[in-house]
Amino acid sequence: MRTLIVLALSALTSSLALAGVKIDHWIAPTGAKVYFIETRVLPILDVQIDFAAGGVFAPAGKSGVAGLTQGLLEAGAGDMDEEKIAGRLVDIGARLSGGADSDRASIRVRTLSNKTEREAALELLRAVASAPTFPQSVLEREKGRSIAAIREAETRPDAIAAKRFAAAIYPGHPYGDSPSVDSVTAITREDLVAFHRQHYGAKGAIVSIIGDVSRAEAEAIAMHLTEALPAGGAALVPPAVKLPQRETIKLPHPAVQSHIHIGLPAIRRSDADYFPLLVGNYTLGGGGFVSRLMKEVREKRGYAYSVYSYFSPRKLEGPFEIGLQTKRDQVGDALKVVDEVLTDYIAKGPTAKELAAAKKNMVDGQALRMDSNAKLLGYLSAIGFYDLPLSYLDDFPARVNAVTAAQVKAAFARHVKAENLVTVVVAAD
Amino acid sequence: MKSLLAACTVLFVAVLPAPTFANPYEMQLANGLRVIVKEDNRAPTAVHMVWYRAGSMDEKDGTSGVAHVLEHLMFKGTKNLKSGEFNKLVAEAGGRDNAFTSRDFTAYFQIVPKAALPEMMKLEADRMTNLKLDAKEFAAEIKVVMEERRLRTDDNPHGLVYEALNSAMFQAHPYRRPIIGWMDDLENMSWQDARDWYRKWYAPNNAYVVVAGDVDHREIFRLAKKYYGPAKAHALPERKPQNEPEQKGIRRVSVKAPAKLPYLAMAWKAPRLEDVNKDRDPYALNVLASVLDGHDASRFSKNLVRGTRVAQSAGAGYDGTLRGEASFIVDGQPAEGKTIVELEAALRAEIKRIQDEGVSTEELTRVKTQSIAAQIYKRDSLMAQAMEIGGTEAAGQSWRDIDTLLEKLKSVTAEEVQAVAKKYFTDDTLTIAVLDPQALEPGQPKKPSGAVRH
């Protein structure tokens, strides 16, 4: 019996093959946008719901409300308290996870696709998304834990640097806010209830489903998960991002190593320069060991263990950042090298050879980024949340290959201007 | 509850490969290199790993960290490749690569589109025997490793505590040395130290290859013969047991570092898994760790973080599948307003309760359900499957034991869990390391008092 079944499995063709991942999309009667991939090889199901409920929507002085709202979904729902929810999940072997970033809040479940486990897991997902109770006592505890974590982070050079960098490149904008002891202290249960009611509505929710269910089952799942969500308020538009003035900020810390961030607000996910910047950054500092920053800062000079650059596109202008850590007495030398690499790259762009290598890695390596249900779930939710075309994965190789060196150079000139670059050094002499 | 588990069990027996089934496949070359292939054709990708059975535990005092330094140097040139070419070729093939060093082993991997697999095998086989080391490459790379140590340990209070814990709990056994090496040893290391390490331990008879992905094992075996076959086996250095003498009395160490929350780590000596079929205690200790901290409803989260709120965080861990000495570690941070003394008492009380009252059937069932589900979820990741095979082999077991390990875990009884709680958790074999948090201000060695801008 065992042998027969396993043989049958190995006879299956590659159902996650590169070309031809079939994404179904529809709007549920509740108004939620649904994205679905049917794949039956493994007896598992992953479902994620995304809401425009990130930190950018926190009321003034209440930074941390998005994270607490998301984090406390599991603290009680319907007639279940947190112990009951945790116990039920464990009993069926399901995993509930999620988080809130600047733009969105996500909640997802991974479960066995067997009917009993699947239905129990989806029932829990529905309850925590739709009917969280935000018990006062749990809120007090979690506020206390958040505050303790914030105070702890204020002693860590990496955390100090990241927080100061965000504040410096987004002056006066919620993208620059981080939860503080004061802002978390000020958050009340009413804030969580209101935030959930406003931002967790079905209209605008993205439901991503991948795994061992049929289209008909997926339709029923999406409906069931979103029919009890709150009505939701009108979509809010965050304020426009203003570019910062060039500056260097040095903060003291006794660490033996300085933490350095260099960057600025750079790109929206919807920007036409997305592909030129994505491809261009590979050569600068996104391509790991083969990037220019890695070669110059680490390989040649041994200045750092980790050095990188990335663009993190958001609904509004997400950051471009270069990061590294280096022994504190060589900060000046390391910064000089980084500056030379960046300035040269902005002025000249990639060589023909570098551009070809970047494209080859990104196109040939696309299979690696799509070879599991978990990775594909991430694409489904991103396609939904950022309104990308359903053909995004199929189009990816052509879009990458179409990028020219002139486009990279022009895109960097538009989005990474020297006069707006902020440098933060923690543990500076 | 019972019906759910029954449903799970039926489901998994049907889907998991039985121990007797041929996938994975294994063969051995004449030079001693073993090749293990797990076929998984869900996506057109593959993971290729080479594991060397040489880790920091095989080092000598004075050259701690050399296993890891050599790992870094393996990305430099060979007789056939210029420095940096290795990464470049992997990247051009659309792949990702990296390596990691543990106390027990050093492993290298590439994740690639399947078409690139032969080239990856060729590259790994090349650096198994043809690595070129020199003073110049070493001089730059040792600086990188020192930066890595600063990042991971010197500026990381919990890293410092963990280092202090190991060096206090082990006095003879080589696990007392940090994998990354003492800074002084790194500063005094020479390129010849790295070369000697390479010559001693990098041999086909001290390595195995793990491939997982959309491959035909016969083709991989053929390629392995072609690329790895010419590598010459050689005698390996003698490995002395270096067993730790019996600990007779509690040990306490503390570390001062900039932080706000204190941190506590308690480690008890515990047995390692020696005989997959006959041993019982290691499985019971695994279950115990899971009852304490295996999932959202486990005792530490429920009782200490959510219940009495004495802890900001609390964890428990036991790994019996290793080459050296095993330990059972419990750690945590006290909640704000609570002390490290209160946290230690609370952690001890949780263990005492299991010593006195045992664990419930429901708790056992939950541990089993979790491990069964984890086995299924693992199949969504090629890397996780390759790591499971490689890690089991590194500890001296076989991939053939993987299903047995799960079956044994499921067979653990409540009485066995209570018995190991009583047997191994005595103060005489306990080592405690604490972080003594230092406020930032007085510790400022350098000038600027506020933000300086220019």
Interface residues (C-beta under 8 A of the other chain):
Chain A: M1 R2 T3 I5 V6 L9 S10 L12 T13 S14 S15 L16 A17 L18 V41 L42 P43 I44 E82 E83 A86 G87 L89 V90 D91 I92 G93 A94 R95 L96 R110 L112 N114 T116 E117 A120 V138 R141 G144 R145 I147 A148 A149 R151 E152 E154 T155 P157 E247 T248 I249 K250 L251 P252 H253 P254 A255 V256 Q257 G287 G288 F289 V290 K295 R298 E299 K300 R301 G302 Y303 A304 Y305 S306 Q325 T326 K327 A357 K360 N361 M362 V363 D364 G365 Q366 A367 L368 M370 D371 S372 N373 A374 A428 D429
Chain B: M1 S3 L4 A7 C8 L11 V13 A14 V15 P17 A18 F21 N23 E39 N41 R42 A43 P44 T45 F75 S83 G84 N87 K88 A91 E92 A93 G94 G95 R96 D97 I111 V112 P113 A116 A139 A140 E141 I142 K143 V144 V145 M146 E147 E148 R150 L151 D154 D155 D214 P258 A259 K260 L261 H295 D296 A297 S301 K302 V305 R306 R309 Q312 Q333 A335 E336 T365 R366 T369 Q370 I372 A373 I376 Y377 R379 D380 S381 L382 P437 L440 G443 Q444 P445 K446 K447 P448 S449 G450 A451 V452 R453 H454
